Amino acid sequence: MIFGYTGGYNMFAINPFSKLSEFVPSSVMQAYIIVMIILVVVGILLDIIHKKNVRYFFDNAKKAKKSATNQVSVGKKTSIVIKTVASDILTTSELAGRRRIAHLLGMYGTITFWVTSVIMIFCYSANESVTPSILPLLWHLGAITICLGGYWFWFFLRVDVSTEGNPWYRIIKADLFVLSLVVTATFGLIWSYLQAANISGWDTLFLVMFMLSNLVLFGGVYWSKFAHMFYKPGAAIQKNLSEADGSRDNLPLPSNKPKEFGLGIKREAPRHY
């Protein structure tokens, strides 16, 4: 038996939500998605109220504007925003090497997984619907990509594991987002495989696990780094704009004379993030 092929069926070509509609109405699945979106919005609002990130962001931008030394035109600002989105956000240029690759795998896998889930549930979840073959293929590939990037990061690239020597199974609150995301993708793949293989009982178990892991992922926004996805683009844009107008986010200018570190700096590769 080849993975993905069971009883003449290819799980990568099957919309798992359409098959699920034989037992769960499409309206219930759609309501579940809406609840998850509400949880995200509420979690982000609570995060904003508690941490005051947005207030700090605007206060800092207002303060930096007063210390600006250059007048930046609208065209220049637009160019900076576009360049920031294309470089810092879409390609995560602030990261390097393996960390950047793992981040890109996780980011684009997540976007693909979420978008195709919403499309298949709201447009093609009825049992009689004919789902375009590209959608379930992208859904499965998105989940696999999340697992590749997420498990690579979890076991080998985390700072507290690779640099500080902590065990991989040590879990802290900051790990909630990446761990729940990877677990959700894993349970989704297993559920889809068992469903395509018509292994009753086990497919129901992993469907429940898939739903619960989604609940942890989207319901844990307030306690995880989920909200950072929304703050980071704004912070990157503000940083580049402040460098262009000379305010530098109210930071001092770089020293004219670099520090003398000596040859000791060449003894090990930079791995401390």
C-alpha positions as CSV (number, residue, x, y, z in Angstrom):
1,M,0.0,0.0,0.0
2,I,1.4,3.4,-1.0
3,F,0.7,6.3,1.4
4,G,-2.2,8.3,0.1
5,Y,-3.6,5.4,-2.0
6,T,-6.2,3.2,-0.3
7,G,-8.8,1.1,-2.0
8,G,-8.2,2.9,-5.3
9,Y,-8.6,6.3,-3.8
10,N,-6.0,9.0,-3.5
11,M,-6.4,11.0,-0.3
12,F,-4.7,14.0,-2.0
13,A,-7.6,14.2,-4.4
14,I,-10.3,13.9,-1.8
15,N,-11.9,16.9,0.0
16,P,-12.1,15.5,3.5
17,F,-14.8,18.0,4.5
18,S,-17.0,16.9,1.7
19,K,-16.8,13.3,2.9
20,L,-17.4,14.5,6.4
21,S,-20.7,16.2,5.4
22,E,-22.2,12.7,5.2
23,F,-22.3,12.8,9.0
24,V,-21.8,16.5,9.9
25,P,-23.9,19.2,8.1
26,S,-22.0,21.8,6.2
27,S,-23.6,24.5,8.3
28,V,-22.0,23.1,11.4
29,M,-18.6,23.1,9.9
30,Q,-19.1,26.6,8.7
31,A,-20.2,27.7,12.1
32,Y,-17.1,26.1,13.6
33,I,-14.9,28.2,11.3
34,I,-16.8,31.4,12.3
35,V,-16.3,30.5,16.0
36,M,-12.5,30.1,15.4
37,I,-12.4,33.5,13.7
38,I,-14.2,35.1,16.6
39,L,-11.8,33.5,19.0
40,V,-8.9,35.0,17.1
41,V,-10.4,38.5,17.1
42,V,-11.3,38.3,20.8
43,G,-7.8,37.0,21.6
44,I,-6.1,39.7,19.7
45,L,-8.2,42.4,21.3
46,L,-7.5,41.1,24.7
47,D,-3.8,41.0,23.9
48,I,-4.0,44.6,22.7
49,I,-5.8,45.7,25.9
50,H,-3.5,43.8,28.2
51,K,-0.1,44.5,26.6
52,K,-0.9,47.9,25.1
53,N,1.2,47.0,22.1
54,V,-0.8,49.1,19.6
55,R,-0.8,52.1,22.0
56,Y,3.0,51.8,22.4
57,F,3.4,51.5,18.6
58,F,1.5,54.7,17.8
59,D,3.1,56.6,20.7
60,N,6.5,55.6,19.6
61,A,5.8,56.5,16.0
62,K,4.5,60.0,17.1
63,K,7.6,60.5,19.2
64,A,9.9,59.4,16.4
65,K,8.2,61.8,14.0
66,K,9.2,64.8,16.1
67,S,12.9,63.7,16.0
68,A,12.9,63.1,12.2
69,T,15.7,64.8,10.3
70,N,14.6,64.1,6.8
71,Q,11.3,64.8,4.9
72,V,10.2,61.6,3.2
73,S,7.8,62.0,0.3
74,V,4.7,60.0,-0.2
75,G,6.2,58.2,-3.1
76,K,9.3,57.3,-1.1
77,K,7.1,56.1,1.8
78,T,5.1,53.9,-0.6
79,S,8.3,52.5,-2.0
80,I,9.6,51.6,1.5
81,V,6.3,50.0,2.4
82,I,6.2,47.9,-0.8
83,K,9.9,46.9,-0.3
84,T,9.3,46.0,3.3
85,V,6.3,43.8,2.4
86,A,8.3,42.1,-0.4
87,S,11.4,41.6,1.6
88,D,10.9,41.6,5.4
89,I,7.4,40.1,5.4
90,L,7.0,37.8,2.3
91,T,10.5,36.5,2.3
92,T,11.5,37.1,6.0
93,S,14.8,38.6,5.0
94,E,15.7,39.4,8.6
95,L,16.3,35.7,9.2
96,A,19.1,33.7,7.6
97,G,19.9,30.1,6.6
98,R,18.0,27.2,8.0
99,R,15.8,29.4,10.3
100,R,14.6,31.4,7.3
101,I,13.8,28.3,5.3
102,A,11.9,26.7,8.2
103,H,10.0,29.9,8.8
104,L,9.0,30.2,5.1
105,L,7.8,26.6,5.0
106,G,5.7,27.1,8.1
107,M,4.3,30.5,7.0
108,Y,3.3,29.6,3.4
109,G,2.2,26.1,4.5
110,T,-0.1,27.7,7.1
111,I,-1.6,30.2,4.7
112,T,-2.2,27.5,2.1
113,F,-3.7,25.2,4.7
114,W,-6.1,27.8,6.2
115,V,-7.2,29.4,2.9
116,T,-8.0,26.0,1.3
117,S,-9.8,24.9,4.4
118,V,-12.1,27.9,4.3
119,I,-12.8,27.5,0.6
120,M,-13.6,23.8,0.8
121,I,-15.8,24.2,3.8
122,F,-17.8,27.2,2.6
123,C,-17.9,26.3,-1.1
124,Y,-17.5,22.5,-1.5
125,S,-18.4,20.8,1.8
126,A,-21.8,19.6,0.6
127,N,-21.7,15.9,-0.2
128,E,-22.9,16.5,-3.8
129,S,-20.4,19.2,-4.5
130,V,-17.6,18.6,-6.9
131,T,-14.3,20.0,-5.5
132,P,-11.7,21.2,-7.9
133,S,-8.8,18.7,-7.5
134,I,-6.3,21.5,-6.9
135,L,-7.9,22.4,-3.5
136,P,-7.5,19.1,-1.6
137,L,-4.0,18.8,-3.1
138,L,-3.0,22.2,-1.8
139,W,-4.7,21.5,1.6
140,H,-2.6,18.3,2.1
141,L,0.6,19.9,0.7
142,G,0.0,22.9,3.0
143,A,-0.3,20.6,6.1
144,I,2.8,18.6,5.0
145,T,4.8,21.9,4.6
146,I,3.7,23.0,8.1
147,C,5.0,19.8,9.5
148,L,8.3,20.0,7.6
149,G,9.0,23.6,8.8
150,G,7.5,23.1,12.3
151,Y,9.1,19.9,13.3
152,W,12.5,21.0,11.8
153,F,12.2,24.2,14.0
154,W,11.0,22.3,17.1
155,F,13.6,19.6,17.2
156,F,16.7,21.4,15.7
157,L,16.4,25.2,15.4
158,R,14.9,26.5,18.6
159,V,17.3,28.7,20.4
160,D,16.8,27.1,23.8
161,V,17.4,23.7,22.3
162,S,20.2,24.2,19.8
163,T,22.1,26.9,21.7
164,E,21.1,26.7,25.3
165,G,21.2,22.9,25.5
166,N,17.6,22.4,26.9
167,P,15.8,19.2,26.0
168,W,13.4,19.3,23.0
169,Y,10.5,18.2,25.1
170,R,10.7,21.3,27.3
171,I,7.6,23.3,26.7
172,I,6.9,26.9,27.8
173,K,4.0,29.3,27.0
174,A,5.9,30.9,24.1
175,D,5.8,27.5,22.3
176,L,2.0,27.3,22.3
177,F,1.5,28.7,18.9
178,V,4.0,26.7,16.9
179,L,3.3,23.5,18.8
180,S,-0.5,23.7,18.4
181,L,-0.1,24.6,14.7
182,V,2.1,21.6,14.0
183,V,0.0,19.2,16.0
184,T,-3.1,20.5,14.2
185,A,-1.6,19.9,10.8
186,T,-0.4,16.4,11.9
187,F,-3.9,15.4,13.2
188,G,-5.4,16.8,10.0
189,L,-3.2,14.6,7.8
190,I,-3.8,11.5,9.9
191,W,-7.6,12.1,9.9
192,S,-7.7,12.6,6.1
193,Y,-5.7,9.4,5.6
194,L,-7.8,7.3,7.9
195,Q,-11.0,8.7,6.3
196,A,-9.8,7.9,2.8
197,A,-8.9,4.4,4.0
198,N,-12.4,4.0,5.5
199,I,-10.9,3.0,8.8
200,S,-14.0,3.8,11.0
201,G,-13.4,4.6,14.6
202,W,-9.9,5.7,14.3
203,D,-10.8,8.4,11.7
204,T,-13.4,9.7,14.2
205,L,-10.8,9.8,17.0
206,F,-8.4,11.9,14.9
207,L,-11.2,14.1,13.7
208,V,-11.9,15.0,17.3
209,M,-8.2,15.5,18.0
210,F,-8.0,17.7,14.9
211,M,-10.9,19.8,16.2
212,L,-9.5,20.1,19.7
213,S,-6.1,21.1,18.5
214,N,-7.7,23.8,16.3
215,L,-9.5,25.0,19.4
216,V,-6.2,25.3,21.3
217,L,-4.6,27.0,18.4
218,F,-7.2,29.7,17.8
219,G,-8.5,29.8,21.4
220,G,-5.0,30.3,22.8
221,V,-4.3,33.5,20.9
222,Y,-4.1,35.6,24.1
223,W,-1.5,33.3,25.6
224,S,0.5,32.5,22.5
225,K,2.6,34.3,19.8
226,F,-0.3,34.2,17.4
227,A,-0.9,37.9,17.6
228,H,2.7,38.6,16.6
229,M,1.8,37.8,13.0
230,F,-0.3,41.0,13.0
231,Y,2.2,43.2,14.9
232,K,5.3,42.2,13.0
233,P,4.5,43.7,9.6
234,G,3.6,47.1,11.2
235,A,6.7,47.1,13.3
236,A,8.9,46.3,10.2
237,I,7.3,49.1,8.2
238,Q,7.7,51.6,11.0
239,K,11.4,50.6,11.5
240,N,12.2,51.2,7.8
241,L,10.3,54.5,7.7
242,S,12.1,55.7,10.8
243,E,15.5,54.9,9.2
244,A,14.5,56.9,6.1
245,D,13.4,60.0,8.0
246,G,16.4,59.9,10.3
247,S,14.4,59.4,13.6
248,R,15.7,55.8,13.9
249,D,12.9,54.9,16.4
250,N,14.6,57.3,18.8
251,L,17.7,55.2,19.0
252,P,21.2,56.8,19.0
253,L,23.3,56.8,15.8
254,P,25.8,53.9,15.3
255,S,29.3,54.5,16.7
256,N,31.8,55.9,14.2
257,K,34.5,53.6,15.7
258,P,33.6,49.9,15.8
259,K,34.4,47.8,18.8
260,E,37.6,45.9,18.8
261,F,36.7,42.3,19.5
262,G,40.0,40.7,18.6
263,L,40.4,37.2,17.0
264,G,38.3,35.6,19.7
265,I,35.2,36.4,17.7
266,K,36.3,34.0,15.0
267,R,36.5,31.0,17.3
268,E,32.9,29.9,16.7
269,A,30.2,30.5,14.2
270,P,27.4,32.9,15.3
271,R,24.6,30.7,16.7
272,H,23.3,32.9,19.6
273,Y,20.1,34.6,18.5
